[in-house]
Amino acid sequence: MNMDLWSLYRKLPFWFQDFLITAVNVNQYRIRRKGRYSFYRKYYSRDWSSDKRLWKAESEVRLADFLQFSCSQSMWFSSVGSSSLSFFPLLEKSDLVKNLKRIKTIDEKDAVVSLTGGTTGASMKVLYTVEDTQERFALLDTFRAGHGYELGKKVAWFSGKNLATDRDVKKGRCYRDDLINKIRFFSTFHINERNFNSYWNALERFSPEFIVGFPSSVFDICEIADRKGLKLHNRVRVFFPTAEVVLPQHREVIGRVLGCQLVDQYASSEGAPFILECTSGRLHIHPLSGVFEVVDENFKPALEGELLVTSFTTHGTPLIRYRVGDRIKLAPPEECCECGSTFPLVERIDGRTSDYVLSPENGRVNLGNLSNSTKSVSGIIAFQVIQDFQDEIDVHVMASDLFTDSERAKFIDALRERVGPTMSINLKVVNDIPREKSGKFRIVKNRLST
C-alpha cells in the first residue's frame, strides 16, 4: 500500500479499517489454502521423521528436481550445468537485490510477491509461485496444528504492521481486527511504559488462545506486566515467535505472565527452509523443506558456523546455497531426541538477533521493525544502524544508483516513523559494511550499554 493510500486508510473509522483488514486477510488465506494446499497438508502430516532412510531418499529426490528446474528456468543458474549442490556458487543477498531479473523464473504478474526488509537491511523483493506459497503455509499450518492451532481460533499477532497512530493508542485502539478469522493485529511501533495499559487491556479483552509475532515486542509488554505483578486472566495456550531469536528471558517472563508455552520456528521471508521445535522442546531441521549447510569461515562443513540454505519452495526465485545471514550450531549427528524424530537436531540458532534501537519516545525499536523500513525503498543493498547516544543514530547504507534523493527521503521518513521525532538520524552512503568476527552481518549495533 503506498503512502497516500495508507494515510487515507488511517483516517477511516475503526470499524471500516477492520472491515478492510478482514477483506484483505480473507483473500490472502483463500489464495494460500486452495490449489495444492490440501495435498501438502497430507504430505507433511505423514510420519516422515521416524524413518531416516525414507526422508533422506525423499529429500535427495526433491533436491535433484529443484536443481534441474533452476538450471533450466533461471538465467542465473543456467551456466552451472551440474546436479551436484557443491558445484553451485554461493548466492548473496546483494545478488537478490541487484539481479532479481536474472534469478527469477516467473513474471511478477504471475507471482505472489514478498517484500522484506531482510535481517541484513537489504530491501528485497522475492517472487513465489502460488504452489510454493501453498506448500509453505501447509507445512507451517501442519506444525502449528500439532500444538493445537487451526485457523479460526483466537490469535493475537505482533509483527511489523504499523496499523495504529499515537492518537489511536491513547484511545486504547493499538490494534486492528480480522473479524472473520478472529485475528487481532497489534501495532508493534508503540509498545512502551506510557502505552502499556492500552496493550494490556486490549489483550485482556480479546483473550487470545494463541499469540504469533516478534518475541521482543511480546516480552516488552510482559516485562512491564511482570513488574506490576500482573498476569493474563485467560491463559494463552501457545506463543509462536517469529523473526527473532528466542532468548531464555523471553521464555521465562512471557511464560510466567501469559501462562503459555513458547514453541519456536525458523524460516525467512525470502523463503528459507524450516527449523521447527518439537513436543520435547528441541529444534529439528525439516529436511523435506530444503537443505541446510553449516560451514566454517573457509566454507567447509562444520557443526557450528554460517548457514547456507537451499529451499525447495522457492521455484519463483530459486534460493540455492543462499547466505541467509544466520549462524547455527548443530547437535552431534548421533544424538537422538526424546520425541522420536530422526530429523537433524539443532542446538542453537544465533541468527535474527534481538538488537534494538532505544528511542526516547517509543522505547525499544526492535530489529524486525527496523528492517521493515526498507520496504518499498529502491536502491538499498544493505544498511546498518549504530547507536552510541540515546538521542542519535548513525545509519550506514550500501546503495545502488537507484537510491536517489527521493528514495533517501522515503527511507529516512520510514526510520523516523519508528524511532520518533526527536532522534537525530545521520545517514551516510558507504561502499562497504564490515561483517562481525563471527561472519555474521548485524543490522543494529546498540553500543549504549557497552
N, C-alpha and C positions, 0 to 999 in steps of 0.2 A: 504494500500500500504506500503510495507516495505521500510526501509531507502534507500537501494541500488536502488530500482526502482524509489523512489521519487527523488533521486539525479539525476538519468538519465533523468527523466521526465523534470526536471527544466533546463536541458541543451539543450532541443529540441527547435527548432524555435517557436516563439509565435503562429504562425498560426497552427502548428501541436499540440501544447498544447491545443489550443482552440478546435481543432478537437476531441482530446481525451476527453476533458471535456464534449463536446456535446454528444459524443457517450455514455459515462457512464450515463449522465443525461437522455438521451432519453430512455435508457434501464431501469433505475430506475422508470421513470414515466410510462413506459409500464407495469411494474410489479404492481405498485401501483394502476393503473387505469383500470386494466382488472378484470376478475372474478366477484366478488360480489360488486365491486366498484359502479356500476350504481344502484344496489339495495339500497345500503346505501345512495347514494345521494338522492334518492327518499324518503327513510326512514327519513332522517334528514331534508328534505325540508318540511315535513308535519308540520302543525301548532300545535305542541305538547304543546307549552308554555302557551297557553291561557286557557287550561283546566287542572286544578291541579289534579283532580281525575284521569284523563286519564294517565298523565305522571307518577303519583305515582304508579298506578297499573302496568304500563309497566316496571317501574324501579324495582319493587318488583319481578316481574316475571324474569327479566334479572338477578337480584342478586341471586335468588334461583337456576336458571340454572347454573350460573357461579360457585357458591359454590359447587354444586353437581358435576360438571365437575372436579373441582380442587381436591376434595376429592377422586374421583375415578381414576384420571390420574396422580396426583403428589404424590410421596413418602412422601414429606414434610408434606402434609396436610392429608394424608390417615388415620391418627390416630384420627383426630378431630371428625369425625362421627356426625356432627351436621349441621342443616340447618340454625341455628341462627348465625348471624355475630358476636355477642358479645362473643361467645364461642371460636372464633378463636384467637390464640396467636398473639401478635404484630410481624410484620416482619421487621427486621432491615436491613440496608444497608450492614452491615457486613455479614448477612446471605446470601444475594445475591452473595457477593464476594466469601465466603468460601463454600457455599453449593448449588451452582447452579445445580450440577448434581442431587441432590435430589429434588430440587424445580421444575425444568423444566419438561415439558410434551412431548417434541419433541426432536429429534436429530438435531444437528446443521446443518447437510447436508440438512435437510428439512425446515430450518428456515430462516427467514430474521433476520440477526444478527445486533444488535445495540451495538456499543461500545461507552461508555460515560465516561467522567471523573467524572461526578456527582458533585453536589454542596458541598458534604462533602469531596471530594477529593478521594473517593474510585474509583479505576479503575474497572468498571463494564462491563460485557457482558450480554446482555439481548436477549433472543430469542423470536421473534414474529412468530406467524403463518402468512401465506400470507394473509388470510382473515382478521385477526386483523389489519394488515398494511393497507389493502384496506379500512377498516372501519374508521380507524383513519384519513386517508387522505380525505376520503369522508366527514367526519364531518368538518375537517379543511377547505376544499375547499368550502363547503356549507357556512361556516361562512364568509370566505373571499369574496365569491361571493356576499354576502349580502352587502358588501361595495365596490362592483364594480370590484373585481379582478377575472380574469379567466386566466388559463394557456395560454401563447402566448402574453399576454400584457407585455410591457417592465417593468422589475423589477430589481432593484439593491439589491444585497444580501450581508449583512455584518455578517458573522458568523466565527467560529473558523477554517477557512481554510487558511493555510499558503501557498498561491499559488505563491507568488512572492518573489524575493530576493531583497536585498538593491539596487543592480545594476538595476534591473527591474524598481523599484520605481523611481529611479533617471531619468530613461528614460521616465517616465510617464506611465509605464505599471504596475500599482498597482492592477491589476485585471486580470481575465481571463473570456472569454465569452462562454456561451452556445448559439451558433449561431442560432439554430432552435427554442428553446423555449424563446429566447430573454431575457436571464438572464445574468447579469453581476455580477460575484462573486468577491467582493473586499477583498483583504487581510486585516485583522484587526490587523496585527502584526507591522505595520509600520506607524501608524497614529500619527503624531506629527507635531509641527510647521514647522520643516525643510521640511517635505514631503507634506505639505498642498496643494501646487499648483498641485502636481501630482494627488491627490484625487479630488480636486475641479474641475480641468479641465476635468478629466475623467467623473465626474458626469454631468457636463455641456454638454459635447459632447454626452453622452448617452441619456440624457433627459428621465429618467425613469418616468413611471406613478406611480409606487409603489416602496416602499422600505421595505425589511424584514431584521431583524437581531438585534444584540446587541444594545440596546439604548445608552449605554455609548460610543460605538465607533462612532455612528452617531452624538451623542451630541458633542464629541470632535472636529469633523470636523466643525459642525455648530457653536460651540462656537468661534473657530478661525475666521470663516467667519463673525460672528456677530461683532467681534471686528474690523474687517476690513471694516465693512459696506457693506458686500456682501449678496446678495440674489440670489437664483437659478432663472434663467430667465424663465424656464419652470417649473411651479409649480408641485410638486408631489401631487397626489390625496390623498393617504393614506400611512402612515408608520405603519407596523405591527411589533412591537417589540417582541423579543423572549429572553428567558434565564435569564432575569434580571428584577428587579422591575423598573417600570416607575416612575420617580420622577417628582415633579412639574416643576423643572427647565428643565427637558427633554422636557416636553410638550410645555413649553413657548419658549425656544430657538429654538428647532427643528421646531416647528410650524411657528415661525417667519421667519426663514431662508429658509426653504423648501416650506413654504406656504401650509403645509398639515395638515391633521387631524391624531392624533395618536389613533390607535384602538388596545387595549391590549388583550392578551390572556394568560392563564396559563395552562401548562401541564408539562411534563418532558420527557426526553429521555428514561427513564425506562418504561414509559407508563402510567403515572398518568392520571386520568380523566381531563376533560376540565372545565375551568372557562373562560367565554367569555364576552367581552364588547359589550353592545347593542347599538342601534342607539341613545339612550338617554345618553350615556356615563357612564352607570352603569355596574358593573361586576355581572354576573349571573353564578352560578353553573349549569352545564348541567347534569341533573340527569339521562339521558339515556346513559351517558358515564361511570358512576360509582357512588360510594358512597363516600362522604366526611364526615368524623367525625372530629369535632373540640373538643379537650379535654384540661383540665387544667393540672397542674403538677401532680395531682393524677389520671390522665386519666379518669376523669369524664366529661360528656358532658358540654360544655361551649359555649358562644357566641364568645369568643376570646381565642385563645390558639394554641397548636400544631395540625398539620394536619395529620390525618391517612387516607390513600386512599385505596379504593378497586376499581380496574379498570376492566370494562367488556371487554376491548380489550387487555387483557394480557393472553390469553389461553396458549401461549407457555411458559411463565414464570409467573405464577399467582401472582399478587400483591393483597394480602388480608390483610387489616389493616396495610398497609405498612407505616413506619415512613419516609416520603419523605424528612423531614428536614426543612420544612417551617412552618410558622405561618400565620394564617389569622384571621380577625375579621368579623363575620357575622353581617348583619343588623338585627334588630328586626324582628321576623317572620311575624308580622302583617304589616310590611312596604311594600308598593306597588311601582312599577316602572311605570314611565310615558309611557314607551314603550309598556305596556300591558302584558308583560310576567309575569307569576306566578312562574317561576323558582326562587329558593332561591337567595337572594341578598347577595353580599359580600361587606363590606365597605372598606376593606383594605387587601392587601397581603403584608406580611412582609418578605417573603422568597426571595431567589435569590438576595441578597444584591449587591449593585454596588461597593463593596470594590475592591481596586486595589493596585497593587504594582507600585511605581513610579520608573521608570528606567531612568538612566542618558542618555542612547542612544534612547530608544523607547518611552519615556514619560509614560503615564498611561497604564499599562498592566491589562486588566480587568479580572474579575473572570471567565468569560466564557473561555478565552484563557488559564488561569492558570489551570483550571480543566481539560481541554483537554490534558494537558501534561502527564496525566497518561494513555492515550490510548496506547494500545499495551505493557504496562509495567506490568509484572506479580508480584503478591505478595503484592501490596499496598491495605490495608484495608481502610485507611483514611490518609489524610495529611493536615497540616495547615502551611501557610506561614505567618511569623510575620516580619514586617519591622519597626525597630526603627531608622535606619540610612539610608541616601539617597543612599549609595553605598553598602549596605549589607542586606541580608535577612536570617532569621533562618527558616529552613524547618523541621518540626516535622512529622515523618512518623510512623504510626502504620502498622506493616507488618507481613506477614506470612513467613514461611520457603522458599517460592518461591521467596522472594525478595533477590536474590543473588547479588554478586558484579557486575555482568554484567547488571542485571536489574537496580541496583542502578545507574550505569553509564549511562544507557539509559534515566533514569528519569532526572538526572542532565543535560544531553545534551538537553533534551526537555525543561527543565526550562531555560537553558542558551539561547536557541533559542528565548525565549520570553522576557527575562529580559536584554539581551545584554551581551557583552563580559567583561565589567568591573565590573559588580555586583559580590560581594562576596557571595557565597552560602554555608551556614553552615547547612549541613544535619545531623539530629540525629534521630535514630530509638528509639521510646518510647513505653511504654506499654499502655499509655492512653493519650487521648487529651480531656481535660475537655470541656463540653458544656458551653455556656454562661448562665447567671442567667435566661434568658428568656426561657431556654431549647433548644435554637437553636444552631446548630453547625456552626461555621464560618470558612470557608476555608482560608480567608485572614483577617489579623488584621494589618491594617496600623496605626501605632502609631506616625507617624511623626508629625501630627498636633494636637495631644492630650497632 
